[in-house]
Amino acid sequence: MRSINVNKNKKAQVWVETVVYTLIGLSVIAVLLAVAKPKIDSMKDKLVIEQTISSMNSIDSKITSVKAGAEGNRRLVQELKISKGKLIIDASSDEINWIINSKYEYSEAGTPAAVGNLNILTQGTGPWDVNLNYSYTGLMDITYNGKNEVREINSAPTPYTLCVENMGAKGGTKIIVDIKEC
């Protein structure tokens, strides 16, 4: 009878060891994820900001191209993907802003930075608000759908298409550039 009890104890010991090793392995994986996830999220946000800069430059090139052309000149900004943040067309201030809440500090907080004509301002202490801004004040009059209003375009899984059109000077000296969703 003693030999039967010894085998049962050995079988129980194997199961206890299996559970302990599994818990140790899961703990190690959890610690690695806890350390690596913030860095991965930061790098993903850095990539999103760089793609946003590219999209903002595309919008700016369409606007300046339309302004340089004749009245009625029209361009499309196609496949404008807003995966994070929001695009704000502020026609009352003649500005276009893209604001992203980010885990990546793109520039020194509180200090404006410029990439060409694009102004970038990082604010906060983490997560940061990264504001990418094109200002057309004094250069042209930006309208949204023919009105001087503020329009927010939020992130969505499907890309947007914007129409940019030269509306002429219309009684003023500045050319009116109208932006709307197509």
C-alpha positions in Angstrom: 0.0 0.0 0.0 2.8 2.4 0.6 3.9 2.3 -3.0 0.5 3.5 -4.2 0.6 6.6 -2.0 4.1 7.4 -3.3 2.9 7.4 -6.9 -0.1 9.6 -6.1 2.2 12.1 -4.4 4.5 12.2 -7.4 1.6 12.8 -9.8 0.4 15.7 -7.6 3.9 17.1 -7.5 4.1 17.1 -11.3 0.8 19.1 -11.5 2.0 21.6 -8.9 5.2 22.1 -10.8 3.3 22.6 -14.0 1.1 25.2 -12.5 4.0 27.0 -10.9 6.0 27.1 -14.1 3.0 28.3 -16.1 2.4 31.1 -13.6 6.1 32.1 -13.7 6.0 32.2 -17.5 2.9 34.3 -17.6 4.4 36.7 -15.0 7.5 37.1 -17.2 5.3 37.8 -20.3 3.2 40.3 -18.3 6.3 42.2 -17.1 7.7 42.3 -20.6 4.5 43.7 -22.0 4.2 46.2 -19.2 7.6 47.5 -20.0 7.4 47.4 -23.9 3.8 48.5 -24.5 4.3 52.2 -23.6 7.3 52.4 -26.0 5.3 50.6 -28.7 2.4 53.0 -28.3 4.8 56.0 -28.4 6.4 54.7 -31.7 2.9 54.2 -33.2 1.9 57.8 -32.3 5.2 59.1 -33.8 4.3 57.3 -37.1 0.8 58.7 -37.0 2.2 62.3 -36.5 4.6 61.8 -39.4 1.7 60.6 -41.6 -0.4 63.5 -40.5 2.4 66.0 -41.5 2.4 64.3 -44.9 -1.4 64.7 -45.2 -1.2 68.3 -44.1 1.4 69.0 -46.7 -0.8 67.4 -49.3 -3.7 69.7 -48.3 -1.5 72.7 -48.3 -0.2 71.9 -51.8 -3.7 71.6 -53.1 -4.7 74.9 -51.5 -1.7 76.8 -52.9 -2.1 75.2 -56.3 -5.8 76.3 -56.5 -4.9 79.8 -55.3 -2.3 80.1 -58.0 -4.8 79.1 -60.7 -7.8 81.0 -62.2 -11.2 81.4 -60.6 -13.1 78.1 -60.7 -9.9 76.1 -60.5 -10.6 73.0 -58.4 -8.5 70.2 -56.8 -9.4 67.1 -54.8 -7.6 65.9 -51.7 -8.3 62.2 -52.0 -7.8 59.4 -49.6 -7.4 61.8 -46.6 -7.3 59.2 -43.8 -7.8 60.6 -40.3 -6.9 57.7 -38.1 -6.3 59.7 -35.0 -7.2 63.2 -33.8 -9.3 65.7 -35.6 -8.9 68.1 -38.6 -10.3 71.5 -37.9 -10.9 73.9 -40.8 -11.2 77.3 -39.1 -12.5 79.5 -41.9 -13.1 82.4 -39.5 -9.3 82.5 -38.7 -8.1 81.2 -42.1 -6.4 78.3 -40.5 -6.2 74.6 -40.8 -5.4 72.6 -37.6 -4.9 68.9 -37.0 -4.9 68.1 -33.3 -3.7 64.7 -32.1 -3.6 63.4 -28.5 -0.3 61.5 -28.5 1.9 59.4 -26.2 4.9 60.7 -28.2 6.3 64.1 -27.5 6.9 65.3 -31.0 8.6 68.6 -30.1 9.6 70.3 -26.8 6.4 71.0 -24.9 5.3 74.6 -25.1 7.8 75.6 -27.8 6.6 76.0 -31.4 8.5 74.2 -34.1 8.2 74.6 -37.8 8.5 72.1 -40.6 8.5 74.3 -43.7 5.3 76.4 -43.4 3.7 73.9 -41.0 3.7 75.1 -37.4 3.8 72.3 -34.7 3.1 72.9 -31.1 3.2 70.2 -28.4 1.4 70.9 -25.2 0.8 69.1 -21.9 2.9 66.7 -19.9 1.9 63.4 -21.3 -0.1 62.3 -23.0 0.6 65.4 -25.2 -1.7 67.4 -27.5 0.2 67.9 -30.8 -1.3 70.7 -32.8 -0.2 70.9 -36.5 -1.2 74.3 -38.0 -1.2 76.0 -41.4 -2.2 79.7 -41.2 -3.3 81.5 -44.3 -4.1 84.8 -42.6 -3.3 87.6 -45.0 -2.6 85.3 -47.9 -6.1 84.2 -48.8 -9.6 83.9 -47.4 -10.5 80.3 -46.5 -14.2 79.3 -46.4 -15.8 76.0 -45.6 -18.7 75.2 -47.8 -19.0 78.9 -48.7 -19.2 80.1 -45.1 -16.8 81.5 -42.5 -17.4 78.7 -40.0 -15.4 76.2 -38.0 -15.7 72.6 -39.2 -14.3 69.6 -37.3 -13.6 66.4 -39.2 -13.1 63.6 -36.8 -11.2 60.3 -37.1 -13.0 57.6 -39.1 -12.2 54.2 -40.6 -13.0 55.4 -44.1 -10.9 58.1 -45.8 -12.3 61.5 -46.6 -12.3 63.4 -49.9 -12.0 67.2 -49.8 -12.8 69.6 -52.6 -10.6 72.7 -52.7 -11.9 75.5 -55.1 -10.7 79.0 -56.1 -13.8 81.2 -55.8 -12.0 84.4 -57.0 -11.6 87.7 -55.2 -15.4 88.6 -55.0 -15.2 92.2 -53.9 -12.0 92.0 -51.9 -8.3 91.8 -52.7 -7.8 88.3 -51.2 -8.7 85.2 -53.2 -11.3 83.1 -51.6 -10.5 79.4 -51.4 -13.5 77.2 -50.5 -13.0 73.8 -48.9 -15.8 71.2 -48.5 -16.3 67.5 -48.3 -17.0 65.8 -51.6 
